[in-house]
């Protein structure tokens, strides 16, 4: 058993007291074969009038908070402990018909996968050209090698930048500038995969950066990567920021068709634009040495 404790703290500061509109929070990890949520708590100050939970169109757990009154600060803190059983060696049990690219999804699957295979920026043909560089000669390319090579190419060939401002730059901008955030790299890989006919989706979550991998990029904040659907293997994780294939050190919180659908915390305030001072985000992911250490 590997227990990981996650603390995700977000603080919004204002120059004068403001009223808060509804806030949506995507901070509760998804249970799966690789991760089981042992405990979870959500603390919000000032205390909201109500908090309700829903599942969105992707099955993500969303907390929606409504507020009364005014305050100069809004503090949101999620604490959780997970039993994490990652895939250290990706096991590509891909169906025989899909082991080499190109291949087609089964007709029934293609209907449901359609939205995640559709290009968001079809006019950005430079992304298509870049994606085709990973195809081998002779008309057939090993599917697993294609995707792994693309993942490593972004990690090794692009400069990672922290950008606290919201939003994700277009894949063409990331490609031309050769730099970006984790969400920019995920968006580029998704669009490149979609240009080749793969279904791909955006993932938001947390990154555990143990001492052995101190060079991980994207720690201390929420992290982003992507999944690609492979027949026989299902949705497989690819983190182009760190060159991670599979779920090693990745804690999945939410999945979406595009980045703007997977914002960890989104909301509004009622006041003047100048009232907003700034936002501070702190994420800590630590290994729990004993079950008791993560409870309380």
N, C-alpha and C positions, 0 to 999 in steps of 0.2 A: 504494500500500500504506500503510495506517495501522496501525502496531503500537502496542498498548497493553500496558503492564506492570502487573500487579495483585499487590499484596501484601496478604494477609489473615491477620492475626495475632490469635489468641485466647489469653488467659492466665487460667487459673483458679487462685486462691490460697486456701490453707488455713492455719489457725492451727497445726495439728500435722500430722505425716505421716498420710496416709490411703491406702487402697487404691482403685484405680480399676476400675470395671466396664467393660463394653464401651462404646465410643464410636463413633457413626455420624457420618460427615462428608460433607456435600453441598457440596463446594467446587470441584469440577472442572467447568468450563464445558462446555456441550453444543456439539459441532461442528454447524455449519449453513451455509447459503449466506452468511449475514451475518458469521459469525465462524469462524475456523479456529485451533485451538489449535496454536501453534508449539512451546511448551515448557511443562512443568508439573513442579513438585516439591512434595512434602509432607514437612515435617520435624516430628517429634513428640518432645518431651522431658518426662518420661523416655522412653527408647526403648521402644516396645511390644514385647511378645513376638511379635506377628504383626500384619500388616496385609493384609487381603484386599479385593478389589474385586468388587462385584456391580452389576447393573443392576436397579433396583427396578421396580415395576409400571408406572411411567410412562416407563421407559427412562433415568432419571437414573443417573449414575455415583456409586455410594456406596462410600466407604472405611470398613471396619470394623476398628477396632483393639482388640486384647486386651492386657492388661497383667499384669505380675507385680511384686511389691514395693510399696513405699510412697514417697510424696513429698509435699512441701508445696506443690508447684506443678505444674500441667500446662500445657504450652505447645504450641500447635498453630499451625503457620505454613505457608500455601500460597503459592507463588510461581508466577506464570504469565505468559506472553507470548502475545498473540493478534493475528492479522491481522483487523482489524475493518473491514468494508465495509458500513456501515449504510445504511438507507433514509432519506435526508434529506427526501425528499418522498414521503409514503405514496402508494402506487399501488393504489388500490382497484379492482382488476380483478374486481369482484363479478359473478357470474352475473346475467344480465338478470332472471331471476325473483326475485332477492333484492335488487335495487337499491333497492326500496322496501319498507318495513315496513308491515304484517306479511307474513311469508312462512313457508313450512315447509321444513325440511331434507328432503332426499331420504330415502326410506324406509330405504335401506341405511345412510346416514350417521347417521340418527337413532338407530339401534340402538347404534352405538358411541359416539355423543355423549351418550346418555341420562344417564349419571352426572354429566356436567359441566353438564347443563341442569337438573338437579333442585335445587329449593330446599333450603337448609339450615335456613332460618328462615321457613317459610311463614306462621307466625302473626304475623310482623312486617309487618302490612299497611301500616304507614306507609311502608315502603320501596317497596311497590307504587305507592302514591299519588305518591311523589316521582319514581319512574321514569316514570310516565305524563305528568309535566309536560313531558317532552322530545318528546312526540308532537305532530305538527302537526295542524291541522284537516283536514277532508275525508276522513279515514280512511286516508290514505297519508302516510308520512314517509320522506324519503330516508334510507336505512340508514346511510350513512357520516356524514351530518350529525348524525343522532341520537346516534351513539356519540361523535363528536368533541365535540359540545355537552355531553354528560354528563361527559366527561373534563375539559373546561375549567371546568365548573360546580363540580366538586370542588376543583380547583386554586384557583380564585378565591374560592370561598365558604366554605372550611374552613380552620381554623388548623392548621398542621403542628406537631407536638410530637415531641420525642425521648423515647422510653420504653424504657429498657434492660431492664425486666422482661420475662420471656417471656410469650407469649400474645397473642391478638388479641381486641379487644373486638367485641361483636356489631354488625352493621350498624345496628341501631336506636339503639344508644348513640352511635355515630359521627354518625348523622343528627341526633339530638336535641342533642348537645353541640356539633356543628359543629367538632370538632377530633379529631385522632388522629395516628397514625404512618402511614408509607407502607403498612404491611401492613393497617392499619385501612381506609385509603382504597381499597386494592385489593379488600378483602373486601366493602366497601359497593358498589363498582361491579359486582363479580361478582354479588352477590345482586340488585341492581337489574336487571342484564341478564338474569339467569335469570328474574326475575319477568315479563319481556317475552317469554320463550321462547327467548332466545339461549343457546348453550353458551359457558361462560366457565370459565377455569381460572387458578390462582394461579401467579405466577412469582417466583422468588427469584434474585437475582444481584447485580451491581455497577453503579454509576453513574459514568460518566466526566464530571467537571465541569470543562470547559475554561474558560479566562479569559473567553471570549465569553458564557458562561452561568454567571457566578459566583453567580447567584441560585438555582441548583438547590438543592432541598431533599432531604436524605437522603444526602449525601456523607459519607465518612469511616466508613461502616458498611455492612453488607450492605443491599441495597435490595430493594423488592418492588413489583410492578405486576401487571397481569392481561393475559390474552389472550382474545379473542372469536373464535369460529369463524364465518367468512363464506364461503358457497359461492363458489368461484372464486378467492378470495383466501387461503383457509386460515386458520391461526391468526394473527391480527393483534394487535400489541402496543399496549396503552393504559396509559400511566402517569399516573394522576389526580393524583399528588403534584406533578408538574412540567408537566403538560399536554403530554407527549410522545406523539405518534402514530407508530408504526413503531419501528424499532430504533436510531434515532439516540442515541448515547451510552449505550445500555443493553447490558449484557453478561449474557446469559441463562445461568444455571447449572442451574436445575431448574424443573420444572413439576409441578403437583399439583392435585388436585380441591379441596383446602382447605388453609389455611395450616399447620395442624399436621403435615401430611405433607411439608412443605418446610422444616423447621428446619435451618439450616446445620450446626450441631454439636449433637449430643444424646448424653448419656451419664450415668453414675451414679458415685458414690463411696461407699465403705464407711467410715463413721465417724459421729460424732455431728453433729446438725444445726448445732451451734455451731461446728464446725470450719471451715465454709465462710465465707471472708472476702469474696470477690467475684469478679467477672469483668471483664476489660478486653478490648475489641475495637477493633482498629485496621485500617482498610482504606484503602489508597492505590492510586489508579488514575492512571497517568501515561502520557503519550505518549512513545514511544521515538523519538528523533531519527534513529537509525541502527540497523540490525539488530544490530550488535555490542553496542549499549548494553543490549539486553535479554537477552543470553546470558551465561552464566557459572556 
